[in-house]
Amino acid sequence: MKIAIISETSAGDRNPDIISALDGRGHEVFNVGMKKGGTEPQLGYTETGFLTGLLLHTGRVDFVVGGCGTGQGYLDSAMQYPGVFAGLVLDSLDAWLFTQINGGNCLSLALNKGYGWAGDVNLKFISLTESSALRGVQVTLNTGKNPRRRCVICSPKSQ
């Protein structure tokens, strides 16, 4: 699976932690956001949200891992683009529920608020959960059918 990592400037210093968490999982990883906080050009969550939409819409990547200080700004920014299905993930349970229930293609992480001591370890637990769940997402991408993305309220009941 092709995964893009897109960090914005306030979370740029967490970029190596994300890379490390995904290392050795068999994914092709593209590091396209801020690699270090405060360097030029500084990308905010509005720009990283746009990059997310662009990369997913053009098919350059299958999945995006991004975030900002709280994860909320990046989530809101990314979700405004067609075809982006993002979720705010704070721990491994969130990661599992996100892939099982939402079947999304974009993960938003809180990379400053609550990051604290052992934040990099939490990312590894999220990555382990996510990688295992992404196998199902990969099958869905290959078949082009995602039953989780059907609106239960809007869709007619199956006969």
C-alpha positions as CSV (number, residue, x, y, z in Angstrom):
1,M,0.0,0.0,0.0
2,K,1.2,3.5,-0.8
3,I,1.0,5.7,2.2
4,A,1.8,9.5,2.4
5,I,2.9,11.1,5.6
6,I,1.9,14.8,5.7
7,S,2.9,16.7,8.8
8,E,2.3,20.4,9.2
9,T,4.7,22.9,10.8
10,S,3.7,22.6,14.4
11,A,4.0,18.8,14.2
12,G,7.0,18.6,11.9
13,D,9.3,17.5,14.7
14,R,7.1,14.4,15.2
15,N,7.7,13.4,11.6
16,P,10.5,10.9,12.4
17,D,8.2,9.2,15.0
18,I,5.6,8.6,12.3
19,I,8.2,7.3,9.9
20,S,9.6,5.0,12.6
21,A,6.1,3.7,13.5
22,L,5.5,2.7,9.9
23,D,8.9,1.3,9.3
24,G,9.1,-2.4,8.4
25,R,5.4,-2.8,7.8
26,G,5.7,-3.5,4.1
27,H,4.2,-0.2,2.9
28,E,5.6,2.2,0.4
29,V,5.9,5.4,2.4
30,F,6.1,9.0,0.9
31,N,7.2,11.7,3.3
32,V,5.6,14.8,1.6
33,G,4.9,17.2,4.5
34,M,7.1,19.1,7.0
35,K,10.1,17.0,8.0
36,K,11.1,19.5,10.7
37,G,9.1,22.1,12.4
38,G,9.7,25.8,11.6
39,T,11.6,25.2,8.3
40,E,10.5,27.0,5.1
41,P,8.1,26.7,3.5
42,Q,5.9,26.3,6.5
43,L,2.9,24.2,5.8
44,G,-0.2,24.7,8.0
45,Y,-3.1,22.3,8.3
46,T,-5.0,24.0,5.5
47,E,-2.1,23.3,3.0
48,T,-1.6,19.7,4.3
49,G,-5.3,19.1,3.9
50,F,-5.1,20.2,0.3
51,L,-2.1,18.0,-0.3
52,T,-4.1,15.1,1.2
53,G,-7.1,15.7,-1.2
54,L,-4.7,16.0,-4.2
55,L,-2.7,12.9,-3.5
56,L,-5.8,10.7,-2.8
57,H,-7.8,12.1,-5.7
58,T,-5.0,11.6,-8.3
59,G,-4.4,8.1,-7.0
60,R,-0.8,8.8,-6.1
61,V,-1.3,7.2,-2.7
62,D,-3.9,4.9,-1.2
63,F,-3.8,6.2,2.4
64,V,-2.6,9.3,4.2
65,V,-1.3,9.7,7.7
66,G,-1.3,13.4,8.8
67,G,-2.0,15.6,11.7
68,C,-1.4,18.8,13.5
69,G,-1.2,20.0,17.1
70,T,-4.7,18.6,18.1
71,G,-5.5,16.6,14.9
72,Q,-8.8,18.5,14.6
73,G,-7.6,21.3,12.2
74,Y,-6.0,18.8,9.8
75,L,-9.1,16.5,10.0
76,D,-11.4,19.4,9.1
77,S,-9.2,20.6,6.3
78,A,-8.8,17.2,4.7
79,M,-12.4,16.3,4.9
80,Q,-13.5,19.2,2.7
81,Y,-12.1,17.5,-0.3
82,P,-14.1,14.9,-2.3
83,G,-13.1,11.3,-1.7
84,V,-11.3,12.0,1.6
85,F,-12.7,9.9,4.5
86,A,-10.7,10.9,7.5
87,G,-10.8,10.0,11.2
88,L,-9.2,11.5,14.3
89,V,-7.1,8.7,15.9
90,L,-5.6,9.1,19.4
91,D,-4.9,5.5,20.3
92,S,-4.9,2.0,19.0
93,L,-8.6,1.4,19.7
94,D,-9.5,4.5,17.6
95,A,-7.3,3.1,14.8
96,W,-9.1,-0.3,14.9
97,L,-12.5,1.3,15.1
98,F,-11.7,3.7,12.3
99,T,-10.7,1.0,9.8
100,Q,-13.5,-1.4,10.8
101,I,-16.4,1.0,11.0
102,N,-15.4,4.0,8.8
103,G,-13.2,2.3,6.2
104,G,-11.5,5.6,5.6
105,N,-8.4,6.6,3.7
106,C,-6.9,9.3,5.9
107,L,-5.8,9.2,9.5
108,S,-5.5,12.4,11.6
109,L,-3.2,12.4,14.6
110,A,-2.9,14.8,17.5
111,L,0.9,15.3,17.5
112,N,1.2,18.0,20.2
113,K,-1.8,17.9,22.5
114,G,-1.5,14.9,24.8
115,Y,1.6,13.6,22.9
116,G,3.8,13.6,26.0
117,W,6.1,11.0,27.3
118,A,6.0,7.8,25.2
119,G,4.0,9.5,22.4
120,D,6.2,7.7,19.9
121,V,5.3,4.3,21.5
122,N,1.6,5.2,21.2
123,L,2.2,5.8,17.4
124,K,3.8,2.3,17.1
125,F,0.7,0.8,18.7
126,I,-1.5,2.8,16.4
127,S,0.6,1.7,13.5
128,L,0.5,-2.0,14.5
129,T,-3.3,-1.8,14.7
130,E,-3.6,0.2,11.5
131,S,-1.3,-2.0,9.5
132,S,-3.2,-5.1,10.4
133,A,-6.5,-3.4,9.6
134,L,-5.1,-1.9,6.4
135,R,-4.9,-5.4,4.9
136,G,-8.7,-5.3,4.7
137,V,-8.6,-1.8,3.3
138,Q,-6.1,-3.0,0.6
139,V,-8.5,-5.8,-0.4
140,T,-11.3,-3.2,-0.6
141,L,-9.1,-0.9,-2.8
142,N,-8.3,-3.7,-5.2
143,T,-12.0,-4.7,-5.6
144,G,-13.3,-1.1,-5.7
145,K,-16.1,-2.0,-3.3
146,N,-16.3,-0.7,0.2
147,P,-19.4,-1.7,2.0
148,R,-18.5,0.5,5.0
149,R,-18.8,3.6,2.9
150,R,-22.5,3.2,2.2
151,C,-24.8,5.4,4.2
152,V,-27.1,3.2,6.1
153,I,-29.6,6.0,6.6
154,C,-29.7,7.1,3.0
155,S,-29.4,3.8,1.2
156,P,-32.4,1.6,0.5
157,K,-32.5,-1.6,2.5
158,S,-31.1,-4.6,0.7
159,Q,-33.8,-7.2,-0.3
